[in-house]
Amino acid sequence: MSSVLVSADKDSGVAVVTLNRPGRLNAIDLEMAGRLADVWRELRFDDTVRAVVLTGAGERAFCTGIDRDAVVPQPNSPFAQDDPLLGIGPKANDLWKPVVAAVRGMACGGAFYLLGEAEFIVADTTAAFFDPHTTYGMVSAYESVLMAQRVPYGEVARMALMGTAERISARRAYEVGLVSELAPEGGVLETATACASVIAGHPTEAVQGTVRALWAAGEAGRTQGVAQAPHLIALGNAAGERQARLFAERGRAYRLR
């Protein structure tokens, strides 16, 4: 079974891209990372698809970031960092068709690489957002840069610094603008698809030009932030052994706000 499923409705012009590792809470391994990049590139050339819905399989999670079992060899230099998640988003693969994210359950850490490149997010009442990096001795760099384009600084800072001790509820995410609409439990895919169907019905060139203009509006700040990320990660990340220990010792309790 593929780690990423794609289904397209030629009548509506909407494709649904599904992260399909529910047994691993849709965590992204290297195979899934490569498959996501391939999917976005394929959709660039499919003129029958005019809008995309991105979701996760199962009820527990949209995506929980990179799979902790993924082995990512790194060069022995503080000036070079290989991050397999940098290429998983639609914008990273030059796709300017609108993407609506449909979130159910947990969305955390590396999930923000995907959510940060969606046009807007629809969530159901089970959704919860958090960033575990600091808890595990890791710098939240790329994730925080992308989220800072969407919600107020204080909310991004609190989420990144509180780590696993706190999760943002669907209601709070809606209140701060991270989520644009709340759907009833189990109804997020239907709600997101309805939005995408409306967008797909508009003239394609106007829609894609608007997506590109919106992305350009935050490009300068995003580019500067991302340029700093590799150095901050190299300086601030704990050694792998300590990260693993912190992960194993993490508390299970958290506050939902």
WOLINZI-V371610 format. One record per backbone hydrogen bond with DSSP energy under -1.0 kcal/mol. NH is the residue of the N-H (numbers start at 1). CO is the residue of the C=O. E is the energy in kcal/mol with one decimal. If there is no record, write none. Layout:
nh co e
NH CO E
NH CO E
//
This chain:
nh co e
5 18 -2.6
7 16 -2.0
9 14 -2.5
13 9 -2.5
15 51 -2.2
16 7 -3.4
17 53 -3.2
18 5 -2.9
19 55 -2.7
20 3 -3.5
24 21 -2.0
25 22 -1.7
26 21 -2.9
27 24 -1.6
28 65 -3.1
33 29 -2.4
34 30 -2.1
35 31 -2.3
36 32 -2.8
37 33 -1.8
38 34 -2.0
39 35 -2.5
40 36 -2.4
41 37 -1.9
42 38 -2.5
43 39 -2.4
44 40 -1.2
49 46 -1.5
50 13 -3.4
51 13 -1.6
52 98 -2.5
53 15 -2.8
54 100 -2.6
55 17 -2.7
57 19 -2.9
62 106 -2.7
63 106 -1.6
67 28 -2.4
70 67 -2.0
77 75 -2.2
80 77 -1.3
86 83 -1.6
88 85 -1.5
94 91 -1.9
95 90 -2.6
100 52 -3.0
101 120 -2.4
102 54 -3.2
103 122 -2.8
106 60 -2.4
107 128 -2.2
108 63 -1.8
109 130 -1.4
111 108 -2.3
112 109 -2.3
113 110 -1.5
115 111 -2.5
116 112 -2.3
117 114 -1.1
118 115 -1.2
119 99 -2.8
122 101 -3.2
123 181 -2.2
124 103 -2.1
127 124 -1.9
128 105 -1.8
129 168 -2.3
130 107 -1.4
136 132 -1.3
137 134 -1.5
138 133 -2.3
141 139 -1.1
145 141 -2.5
146 142 -2.2
147 143 -2.5
148 144 -2.2
149 146 -1.1
150 147 -1.9
151 147 -2.0
156 152 -2.0
157 153 -3.1
158 154 -2.3
159 155 -2.3
160 156 -2.6
161 157 -2.6
162 158 -2.4
165 162 -1.8
167 255 -2.9
168 129 -3.4
173 169 -2.7
174 170 -2.0
175 171 -2.2
176 172 -2.0
178 173 -1.5
179 173 -1.8
180 121 -3.0
183 123 -2.9
187 184 -2.8
191 187 -2.0
192 188 -2.8
193 189 -2.5
194 190 -1.9
195 191 -1.7
196 192 -2.5
197 193 -2.3
198 194 -1.6
199 195 -2.1
200 196 -2.7
202 199 -1.7
207 203 -2.0
208 204 -2.8
209 205 -2.2
210 206 -1.8
211 207 -2.3
212 208 -2.2
213 209 -2.2
214 210 -2.6
215 211 -2.3
216 212 -2.2
217 213 -1.4
219 216 -1.2
222 218 -2.2
223 219 -2.8
224 220 -2.1
225 221 -2.2
226 222 -2.6
227 223 -1.9
228 224 -1.1
232 228 -2.0
233 229 -2.6
234 230 -2.4
235 231 -2.3
236 232 -2.5
237 233 -2.4
238 137 -3.4
243 239 -2.4
244 240 -2.4
245 241 -1.9
246 242 -2.8
247 243 -2.5
248 244 -2.2
249 245 -2.0
255 165 -2.6
257 167 -2.6
//
